[in-house]
Amino acid sequence: MVLSYRKTAAIALAIRGLGPETAARVVGKRQKDELEFYRDILKAEREYARTKRFGG
């Protein structure tokens, strides 16, 4: 994925809670600009925070 999408893939993979599948989904989506890309990342990170299990 990094070889194909370069910087955007590296940014998406560096975000806490975004695994390879979610990062690929965000990067593969056709955003109209960089701001929309970051909004999609933030949305995915919020979803992770909302659904992650607390504790052990």
PQR file of N, CA, C, O and H, with PARSE charges and radii, in Angstrom:
ATOM      1  N   MET A   1       0.825  -1.180   0.000 -0.4000 1.5000
ATOM      2  CA  MET A   1       0.000   0.000   0.000 -0.0000 2.0000
ATOM      3  C   MET A   1       0.877   1.254   0.000  0.5500 1.7000
ATOM      4  O   MET A   1       0.576   2.222  -0.699 -0.5500 1.4000
ATOM      5  N   VAL A   2       1.947   1.238   0.774 -0.4000 1.5000
ATOM      6  CA  VAL A   2       2.831   2.397   0.838 -0.0000 2.0000
ATOM      7  C   VAL A   2       3.502   2.645  -0.507  0.5500 1.7000
ATOM      8  O   VAL A   2       3.722   3.796  -0.886 -0.5500 1.4000
ATOM      9  H   VAL A   2       2.191   0.452   1.342  0.4000 1.0000
ATOM     10  N   LEU A   3       3.828   1.579  -1.229 -0.4000 1.5000
ATOM     11  CA  LEU A   3       4.445   1.750  -2.538 -0.0000 2.0000
ATOM     12  C   LEU A   3       3.494   2.409  -3.531  0.5500 1.7000
ATOM     13  O   LEU A   3       3.927   3.159  -4.406 -0.5500 1.4000
ATOM     14  H   LEU A   3       3.650   0.644  -0.921  0.4000 1.0000
ATOM     15  N   SER A   4       2.216   2.136  -3.399 -0.4000 1.5000
ATOM     16  CA  SER A   4       1.238   2.704  -4.325 -0.0000 2.0000
ATOM     17  C   SER A   4       0.813   4.123  -3.947  0.5500 1.7000
ATOM     18  O   SER A   4       0.755   5.010  -4.799 -0.5500 1.4000
ATOM     19  H   SER A   4       1.863   1.527  -2.689  0.4000 1.0000
ATOM     20  N   TYR A   5       0.517   4.328  -2.666 -0.4000 1.5000
ATOM     21  CA  TYR A   5      -0.061   5.597  -2.236 -0.0000 2.0000
ATOM     22  C   TYR A   5       0.923   6.524  -1.523  0.5500 1.7000
ATOM     23  O   TYR A   5       0.608   7.684  -1.260 -0.5500 1.4000
ATOM     24  H   TYR A   5       0.564   3.608  -1.974  0.4000 1.0000
ATOM     25  N   ARG A   6       2.095   6.020  -1.217 -0.4000 1.5000
ATOM     26  CA  ARG A   6       3.198   6.772  -0.617 -0.0000 2.0000
ATOM     27  C   ARG A   6       2.819   7.533   0.644  0.5500 1.7000
ATOM     28  O   ARG A   6       2.462   6.925   1.653 -0.5500 1.4000
ATOM     29  H   ARG A   6       2.351   5.077  -1.430  0.4000 1.0000
ATOM     30  N   LYS A   7       2.892   8.853   0.595 -0.4000 1.5000
ATOM     31  CA  LYS A   7       2.720   9.692   1.785 -0.0000 2.0000
ATOM     32  C   LYS A   7       1.362   9.475   2.461  0.5500 1.7000
ATOM     33  O   LYS A   7       1.293   9.364   3.685 -0.5500 1.4000
ATOM     34  H   LYS A   7       3.182   9.348  -0.224  0.4000 1.0000
ATOM     35  N   THR A   8       0.296   9.415   1.683 -0.4000 1.5000
ATOM     36  CA  THR A   8      -1.031   9.272   2.278 -0.0000 2.0000
ATOM     37  C   THR A   8      -1.175   7.937   3.006  0.5500 1.7000
ATOM     38  O   THR A   8      -1.812   7.869   4.057 -0.5500 1.4000
ATOM     39  H   THR A   8       0.351   9.505   0.688  0.4000 1.0000
ATOM     40  N   ALA A   9      -0.592   6.886   2.457 -0.4000 1.5000
ATOM     41  CA  ALA A   9      -0.644   5.582   3.120 -0.0000 2.0000
ATOM     42  C   ALA A   9       0.159   5.605   4.416  0.5500 1.7000
ATOM     43  O   ALA A   9      -0.279   5.049   5.423 -0.5500 1.4000
ATOM     44  H   ALA A   9      -0.074   6.941   1.603  0.4000 1.0000
ATOM     45  N   ALA A  10       1.313   6.231   4.402 -0.4000 1.5000
ATOM     46  CA  ALA A  10       2.141   6.315   5.605 -0.0000 2.0000
ATOM     47  C   ALA A  10       1.423   7.103   6.696  0.5500 1.7000
ATOM     48  O   ALA A  10       1.480   6.731   7.868 -0.5500 1.4000
ATOM     49  H   ALA A  10       1.669   6.683   3.584  0.4000 1.0000
ATOM     50  N   ILE A  11       0.764   8.165   6.328 -0.4000 1.5000
ATOM     51  CA  ILE A  11       0.012   8.960   7.303 -0.0000 2.0000
ATOM     52  C   ILE A  11      -1.132   8.135   7.878  0.5500 1.7000
ATOM     53  O   ILE A  11      -1.325   8.104   9.093 -0.5500 1.4000
ATOM     54  H   ILE A  11       0.718   8.467   5.376  0.4000 1.0000
ATOM     55  N   ALA A  12      -1.882   7.476   7.027 -0.4000 1.5000
ATOM     56  CA  ALA A  12      -3.028   6.686   7.489 -0.0000 2.0000
ATOM     57  C   ALA A  12      -2.590   5.543   8.403  0.5500 1.7000
ATOM     58  O   ALA A  12      -3.256   5.260   9.399 -0.5500 1.4000
ATOM     59  H   ALA A  12      -1.725   7.501   6.039  0.4000 1.0000
ATOM     60  N   LEU A  13      -1.489   4.890   8.080 -0.4000 1.5000
ATOM     61  CA  LEU A  13      -1.014   3.776   8.903 -0.0000 2.0000
ATOM     62  C   LEU A  13      -0.438   4.238  10.238  0.5500 1.7000
ATOM     63  O   LEU A  13      -0.360   3.454  11.184 -0.5500 1.4000
ATOM     64  H   LEU A  13      -0.947   5.119   7.271  0.4000 1.0000
ATOM     65  N   ALA A  14      -0.041   5.488  10.320 -0.4000 1.5000
ATOM     66  CA  ALA A  14       0.537   6.015  11.556 -0.0000 2.0000
ATOM     67  C   ALA A  14      -0.523   6.417  12.580  0.5500 1.7000
ATOM     68  O   ALA A  14      -0.201   6.657  13.743 -0.5500 1.4000
ATOM     69  H   ALA A  14      -0.104   6.124   9.551  0.4000 1.0000
ATOM     70  N   ILE A  15      -1.766   6.489  12.159 -0.4000 1.5000
ATOM     71  CA  ILE A  15      -2.842   6.923  13.042 -0.0000 2.0000
ATOM     72  C   ILE A  15      -3.217   5.797  13.999  0.5500 1.7000
ATOM     73  O   ILE A  15      -3.351   4.643  13.594 -0.5500 1.4000
ATOM     74  H   ILE A  15      -2.028   6.294  11.213  0.4000 1.0000
ATOM     75  N   ARG A  16      -3.384   6.146  15.267 -0.4000 1.5000
ATOM     76  CA  ARG A  16      -3.743   5.171  16.289 -0.0000 2.0000
ATOM     77  C   ARG A  16      -5.112   4.567  15.982  0.5500 1.7000
ATOM     78  O   ARG A  16      -6.092   5.283  15.776 -0.5500 1.4000
ATOM     79  H   ARG A  16      -3.276   7.084  15.595  0.4000 1.0000
ATOM     80  N   GLY A  17      -5.156   3.251  15.956 -0.4000 1.5000
ATOM     81  CA  GLY A  17      -6.418   2.560  15.743 -0.0000 2.0000
ATOM     82  C   GLY A  17      -6.721   2.222  14.296  0.5500 1.7000
ATOM     83  O   GLY A  17      -7.661   1.474  14.027 -0.5500 1.4000
ATOM     84  H   GLY A  17      -4.360   2.669  16.123  0.4000 1.0000
ATOM     85  N   LEU A  18      -5.959   2.747  13.370 -0.4000 1.5000
ATOM     86  CA  LEU A  18      -6.185   2.425  11.964 -0.0000 2.0000
ATOM     87  C   LEU A  18      -5.266   1.281  11.569  0.5500 1.7000
ATOM     88  O   LEU A  18      -4.054   1.456  11.447 -0.5500 1.4000
ATOM     89  H   LEU A  18      -5.195   3.355  13.588  0.4000 1.0000
ATOM     90  N   GLY A  19      -5.846   0.126  11.373 -0.4000 1.5000
ATOM     91  CA  GLY A  19      -5.082  -1.013  10.902 -0.0000 2.0000
ATOM     92  C   GLY A  19      -4.963  -0.960   9.392  0.5500 1.7000
ATOM     93  O   GLY A  19      -5.449  -0.021   8.760 -0.5500 1.4000
ATOM     94  H   GLY A  19      -6.831  -0.016  11.472  0.4000 1.0000
ATOM     95  N   PRO A  20      -4.326  -1.953   8.816 -0.5600 1.5000
ATOM     96  CA  PRO A  20      -4.123  -1.969   7.368  0.2800 2.0000
ATOM     97  C   PRO A  20      -5.424  -1.926   6.558  0.5500 1.7000
ATOM     98  O   PRO A  20      -5.487  -1.256   5.528 -0.5500 1.4000
ATOM     99  N   GLU A  21      -6.452  -2.631   7.013 -0.4000 1.5000
ATOM    100  CA  GLU A  21      -7.718  -2.648   6.268 -0.0000 2.0000
ATOM    101  C   GLU A  21      -8.393  -1.285   6.266  0.5500 1.7000
ATOM    102  O   GLU A  21      -8.811  -0.791   5.219 -0.5500 1.4000
ATOM    103  H   GLU A  21      -6.401  -3.175   7.850  0.4000 1.0000
ATOM    104  N   THR A  22      -8.497  -0.682   7.443 -0.4000 1.5000
ATOM    105  CA  THR A  22      -9.142   0.623   7.550 -0.0000 2.0000
ATOM    106  C   THR A  22      -8.329   1.682   6.832  0.5500 1.7000
ATOM    107  O   THR A  22      -8.891   2.538   6.148 -0.5500 1.4000
ATOM    108  H   THR A  22      -8.158  -1.083   8.294  0.4000 1.0000
ATOM    109  N   ALA A  23      -7.019   1.636   6.980 -0.4000 1.5000
ATOM    110  CA  ALA A  23      -6.152   2.595   6.295 -0.0000 2.0000
ATOM    111  C   ALA A  23      -6.315   2.471   4.780  0.5500 1.7000
ATOM    112  O   ALA A  23      -6.375   3.479   4.076 -0.5500 1.4000
ATOM    113  H   ALA A  23      -6.563   0.941   7.535  0.4000 1.0000
ATOM    114  N   ALA A  24      -6.386   1.246   4.283 -0.4000 1.5000
ATOM    115  CA  ALA A  24      -6.565   1.034   2.842 -0.0000 2.0000
ATOM    116  C   ALA A  24      -7.901   1.586   2.378  0.5500 1.7000
ATOM    117  O   ALA A  24      -8.000   2.152   1.289 -0.5500 1.4000
ATOM    118  H   ALA A  24      -6.337   0.427   4.854  0.4000 1.0000
ATOM    119  N   ARG A  25      -8.928   1.422   3.202 -0.4000 1.5000
ATOM    120  CA  ARG A  25     -10.245   1.943   2.853 -0.0000 2.0000
ATOM    121  C   ARG A  25     -10.221   3.474   2.777  0.5500 1.7000
ATOM    122  O   ARG A  25     -10.782   4.062   1.853 -0.5500 1.4000
ATOM    123  H   ARG A  25      -8.847   0.963   4.086  0.4000 1.0000
ATOM    124  N   VAL A  26      -9.571   4.109   3.751 -0.4000 1.5000
ATOM    125  CA  VAL A  26      -9.498   5.573   3.777 -0.0000 2.0000
ATOM    126  C   VAL A  26      -8.657   6.094   2.619  0.5500 1.7000
ATOM    127  O   VAL A  26      -9.044   7.049   1.945 -0.5500 1.4000
ATOM    128  H   VAL A  26      -9.115   3.631   4.502  0.4000 1.0000
ATOM    129  N   VAL A  27      -7.506   5.467   2.388 -0.4000 1.5000
ATOM    130  CA  VAL A  27      -6.611   5.926   1.326 -0.0000 2.0000
ATOM    131  C   VAL A  27      -7.211   5.659  -0.047  0.5500 1.7000
ATOM    132  O   VAL A  27      -7.050   6.470  -0.959 -0.5500 1.4000
ATOM    133  H   VAL A  27      -7.192   4.692   2.936  0.4000 1.0000
ATOM    134  N   GLY A  28      -7.894   4.543  -0.204 -0.4000 1.5000
ATOM    135  CA  GLY A  28      -8.478   4.180  -1.495 -0.0000 2.0000
ATOM    136  C   GLY A  28      -9.687   5.011  -1.873  0.5500 1.7000
ATOM    137  O   GLY A  28     -10.067   5.072  -3.042 -0.5500 1.4000
ATOM    138  H   GLY A  28      -8.025   3.884   0.537  0.4000 1.0000
ATOM    139  N   LYS A  29     -10.288   5.649  -0.888 -0.4000 1.5000
ATOM    140  CA  LYS A  29     -11.429   6.507  -1.155 -0.0000 2.0000
ATOM    141  C   LYS A  29     -10.954   7.745  -1.918  0.5500 1.7000
ATOM    142  O   LYS A  29      -9.887   8.286  -1.629 -0.5500 1.4000
ATOM    143  H   LYS A  29      -9.979   5.600   0.062  0.4000 1.0000
ATOM    144  N   ARG A  30     -11.720   8.170  -2.856 -0.4000 1.5000
ATOM    145  CA  ARG A  30     -11.320   9.323  -3.679 -0.0000 2.0000
ATOM    146  C   ARG A  30     -11.778  10.626  -3.017  0.5500 1.7000
ATOM    147  O   ARG A  30     -12.902  11.078  -3.235 -0.5500 1.4000
ATOM    148  H   ARG A  30     -12.586   7.730  -3.091  0.4000 1.0000
ATOM    149  N   GLN A  31     -10.907  11.218  -2.217 -0.4000 1.5000
ATOM    150  CA  GLN A  31     -11.220  12.500  -1.599 -0.0000 2.0000
ATOM    151  C   GLN A  31     -10.910  13.620  -2.586  0.5500 1.7000
ATOM    152  O   GLN A  31      -9.992  13.511  -3.399 -0.5500 1.4000
ATOM    153  H   GLN A  31      -9.994  10.850  -2.040  0.4000 1.0000
ATOM    154  N   LYS A  32     -11.680  14.683  -2.502 -0.4000 1.5000
ATOM    155  CA  LYS A  32     -11.474  15.780  -3.438 -0.0000 2.0000
ATOM    156  C   LYS A  32     -10.289  16.658  -3.062  0.5500 1.7000
ATOM    157  O   LYS A  32      -9.728  17.339  -3.920 -0.5500 1.4000
ATOM    158  H   LYS A  32     -12.425  14.771  -1.841  0.4000 1.0000
ATOM    159  N   ASP A  33      -9.900  16.651  -1.784 -0.4000 1.5000
ATOM    160  CA  ASP A  33      -8.739  17.426  -1.365 -0.0000 2.0000
ATOM    161  C   ASP A  33      -8.119  16.825  -0.102  0.5500 1.7000
ATOM    162  O   ASP A  33      -8.639  15.863   0.463 -0.5500 1.4000
ATOM    163  H   ASP A  33     -10.355  16.098  -1.087  0.4000 1.0000
ATOM    164  N   GLU A  34      -7.016  17.403   0.322 -0.4000 1.5000
ATOM    165  CA  GLU A  34      -6.284  16.888   1.479 -0.0000 2.0000
ATOM    166  C   GLU A  34      -7.095  17.027   2.762  0.5500 1.7000
ATOM    167  O   GLU A  34      -7.025  16.159   3.632 -0.5500 1.4000
ATOM    168  H   GLU A  34      -6.594  18.185  -0.137  0.4000 1.0000
ATOM    169  N   LEU A  35      -7.850  18.088   2.888 -0.4000 1.5000
ATOM    170  CA  LEU A  35      -8.667  18.302   4.077 -0.0000 2.0000
ATOM    171  C   LEU A  35      -9.702  17.184   4.240  0.5500 1.7000
ATOM    172  O   LEU A  35      -9.944  16.714   5.352 -0.5500 1.4000
ATOM    173  H   LEU A  35      -7.907  18.793   2.181  0.4000 1.0000
ATOM    174  N   GLU A  36     -10.295  16.773   3.155 -0.4000 1.5000
ATOM    175  CA  GLU A  36     -11.272  15.682   3.210 -0.0000 2.0000
ATOM    176  C   GLU A  36     -10.592  14.366   3.614  0.5500 1.7000
ATOM    177  O   GLU A  36     -11.180  13.555   4.330 -0.5500 1.4000
ATOM    178  H   GLU A  36     -10.099  17.155   2.252  0.4000 1.0000
ATOM    179  N   PHE A  37      -9.368  14.161   3.158 -0.4000 1.5000
ATOM    180  CA  PHE A  37      -8.589  12.987   3.555 -0.0000 2.0000
ATOM    181  C   PHE A  37      -8.393  12.966   5.068  0.5500 1.7000
ATOM    182  O   PHE A  37      -8.590  11.933   5.708 -0.5500 1.4000
ATOM    183  H   PHE A  37      -8.890  14.820   2.577  0.4000 1.0000
ATOM    184  N   TYR A  38      -8.008  14.103   5.638 -0.4000 1.5000
ATOM    185  CA  TYR A  38      -7.801  14.176   7.085 -0.0000 2.0000
ATOM    186  C   TYR A  38      -9.105  14.038   7.847  0.5500 1.7000
ATOM    187  O   TYR A  38      -9.117  13.490   8.950 -0.5500 1.4000
ATOM    188  H   TYR A  38      -7.848  14.943   5.118  0.4000 1.0000
ATOM    189  N   ARG A  39     -10.196  14.519   7.288 -0.4000 1.5000
ATOM    190  CA  ARG A  39     -11.509  14.328   7.933 -0.0000 2.0000
ATOM    191  C   ARG A  39     -11.872  12.852   7.977  0.5500 1.7000
ATOM    192  O   ARG A  39     -12.388  12.369   8.986 -0.5500 1.4000
ATOM    193  H   ARG A  39     -10.187  14.964   6.393  0.4000 1.0000
ATOM    194  N   ASP A  40     -11.607  12.129   6.888 -0.4000 1.5000
ATOM    195  CA  ASP A  40     -11.892  10.692   6.852 -0.0000 2.0000
ATOM    196  C   ASP A  40     -11.039   9.936   7.871  0.5500 1.7000
ATOM    197  O   ASP A  40     -11.516   9.001   8.513 -0.5500 1.4000
ATOM    198  H   ASP A  40     -11.188  12.521   6.069  0.4000 1.0000
ATOM    199  N   ILE A  41      -9.781  10.342   8.016 -0.4000 1.5000
ATOM    200  CA  ILE A  41      -8.909   9.721   9.009 -0.0000 2.0000
ATOM    201  C   ILE A  41      -9.447   9.982  10.410  0.5500 1.7000
ATOM    202  O   ILE A  41      -9.513   9.071  11.235 -0.5500 1.4000
ATOM    203  H   ILE A  41      -9.393  11.102   7.493  0.4000 1.0000
ATOM    204  N   LEU A  42      -9.828  11.212  10.673 -0.4000 1.5000
ATOM    205  CA  LEU A  42     -10.371  11.559  11.982 -0.0000 2.0000
ATOM    206  C   LEU A  42     -11.634  10.771  12.278  0.5500 1.7000
ATOM    207  O   LEU A  42     -11.833  10.310  13.402 -0.5500 1.4000
ATOM    208  H   LEU A  42      -9.774  11.952  10.003  0.4000 1.0000
ATOM    209  N   LYS A  43     -12.484  10.615  11.280 -0.4000 1.5000
ATOM    210  CA  LYS A  43     -13.714   9.842  11.449 -0.0000 2.0000
ATOM    211  C   LYS A  43     -13.393   8.383  11.801  0.5500 1.7000
ATOM    212  O   LYS A  43     -14.031   7.800  12.677 -0.5500 1.4000
ATOM    213  H   LYS A  43     -12.322  10.990  10.367  0.4000 1.0000
ATOM    214  N   ALA A  44     -12.413   7.803  11.123 -0.4000 1.5000
ATOM    215  CA  ALA A  44     -12.022   6.420  11.402 -0.0000 2.0000
ATOM    216  C   ALA A  44     -11.406   6.302  12.794  0.5500 1.7000
ATOM    217  O   ALA A  44     -11.639   5.316  13.494 -0.5500 1.4000
ATOM    218  H   ALA A  44     -11.895   8.276  10.411  0.4000 1.0000
ATOM    219  N   GLU A  45     -10.630   7.291  13.196 -0.4000 1.5000
ATOM    220  CA  GLU A  45     -10.020   7.263  14.531 -0.0000 2.0000
ATOM    221  C   GLU A  45     -11.085   7.394  15.611  0.5500 1.7000
ATOM    222  O   GLU A  45     -10.999   6.737  16.649 -0.5500 1.4000
ATOM    223  H   GLU A  45     -10.440   8.092  12.628  0.4000 1.0000
ATOM    224  N   ARG A  46     -12.071   8.222  15.381 -0.4000 1.5000
ATOM    225  CA  ARG A  46     -13.183   8.349  16.343 -0.0000 2.0000
ATOM    226  C   ARG A  46     -13.962   7.048  16.451  0.5500 1.7000
ATOM    227  O   ARG A  46     -14.349   6.634  17.544 -0.5500 1.4000
ATOM    228  H   ARG A  46     -12.141   8.756  14.538  0.4000 1.0000
ATOM    229  N   GLU A  47     -14.187   6.413  15.320 -0.4000 1.5000
ATOM    230  CA  GLU A  47     -14.902   5.133  15.314 -0.0000 2.0000
ATOM    231  C   GLU A  47     -14.127   4.087  16.118  0.5500 1.7000
ATOM    232  O   GLU A  47     -14.717   3.310  16.868 -0.5500 1.4000
ATOM    233  H   GLU A  47     -13.873   6.749  14.432  0.4000 1.0000
ATOM    234  N   TYR A  48     -12.816   4.076  15.957 -0.4000 1.5000
ATOM    235  CA  TYR A  48     -11.980   3.159  16.739 -0.0000 2.0000
ATOM    236  C   TYR A  48     -12.128   3.456  18.229  0.5500 1.7000
ATOM    237  O   TYR A  48     -12.337   2.544  19.029 -0.5500 1.4000
ATOM    238  H   TYR A  48     -12.337   4.708  15.347  0.4000 1.0000
ATOM    239  N   ALA A  49     -12.022   4.723  18.599 -0.4000 1.5000
ATOM    240  CA  ALA A  49     -12.132   5.105  20.010 -0.0000 2.0000
ATOM    241  C   ALA A  49     -13.510   4.749  20.576  0.5500 1.7000
ATOM    242  O   ALA A  49     -13.630   4.365  21.740 -0.5500 1.4000
ATOM    243  H   ALA A  49     -11.852   5.464  17.949  0.4000 1.0000
ATOM    244  N   ARG A  50     -14.527   4.878  19.758 -0.4000 1.5000
ATOM    245  CA  ARG A  50     -15.887   4.579  20.207 -0.0000 2.0000
ATOM    246  C   ARG A  50     -16.110   3.082  20.389  0.5500 1.7000
ATOM    247  O   ARG A  50     -16.832   2.669  21.296 -0.5500 1.4000
ATOM    248  H   ARG A  50     -14.430   5.189  18.813  0.4000 1.0000
ATOM    249  N   THR A  51     -15.499   2.271  19.538 -0.4000 1.5000
ATOM    250  CA  THR A  51     -15.814   0.847  19.556 -0.0000 2.0000
ATOM    251  C   THR A  51     -14.760  -0.027  20.231  0.5500 1.7000
ATOM    252  O   THR A  51     -14.988  -1.219  20.438 -0.5500 1.4000
ATOM    253  H   THR A  51     -14.913   2.607  18.801  0.4000 1.0000
ATOM    254  N   LYS A  52     -13.610   0.552  20.575 -0.4000 1.5000
ATOM    255  CA  LYS A  52     -12.575  -0.296  21.195 -0.0000 2.0000
ATOM    256  C   LYS A  52     -13.031  -0.769  22.567  0.5500 1.7000
ATOM    257  O   LYS A  52     -13.825  -0.108  23.237 -0.5500 1.4000
ATOM    258  H   LYS A  52     -13.426   1.521  20.406  0.4000 1.0000
ATOM    259  N   ARG A  53     -12.532  -1.890  22.960 -0.4000 1.5000
ATOM    260  CA  ARG A  53     -12.880  -2.462  24.254 -0.0000 2.0000
ATOM    261  C   ARG A  53     -11.971  -1.891  25.317  0.5500 1.7000
ATOM    262  O   ARG A  53     -10.757  -1.812  25.127 -0.5500 1.4000
ATOM    263  H   ARG A  53     -11.888  -2.427  22.416  0.4000 1.0000
ATOM    264  N   PHE A  54     -12.541  -1.499  26.419 -0.4000 1.5000
ATOM    265  CA  PHE A  54     -11.762  -0.979  27.529 -0.0000 2.0000
ATOM    266  C   PHE A  54     -11.359  -2.132  28.431  0.5500 1.7000
ATOM    267  O   PHE A  54     -12.110  -3.090  28.614 -0.5500 1.4000
ATOM    268  H   PHE A  54     -13.527  -1.563  26.574  0.4000 1.0000
ATOM    269  N   GLY A  55     -10.166  -2.023  28.988 -0.4000 1.5000
ATOM    270  CA  GLY A  55      -9.694  -3.045  29.900 -0.0000 2.0000
ATOM    271  C   GLY A  55      -8.848  -4.090  29.186  0.5500 1.7000
ATOM    272  O   GLY A  55      -8.416  -3.891  28.050 -0.5500 1.4000
ATOM    273  H   GLY A  55      -9.556  -1.245  28.839  0.4000 1.0000
ATOM    274  N   GLY A  56      -8.621  -5.201  29.867 -0.4000 1.5000
ATOM    275  CA  GLY A  56      -7.787  -6.310  29.475 -0.0000 2.0000
ATOM    276  C   GLY A  56      -7.738  -6.571  28.073  0.5500 1.7000
ATOM    277  O   GLY A  56      -7.053  -7.498  27.642 -0.5500 1.4000
ATOM    278  H   GLY A  56      -8.972  -5.362  30.789  0.4000 1.0000
TER
END
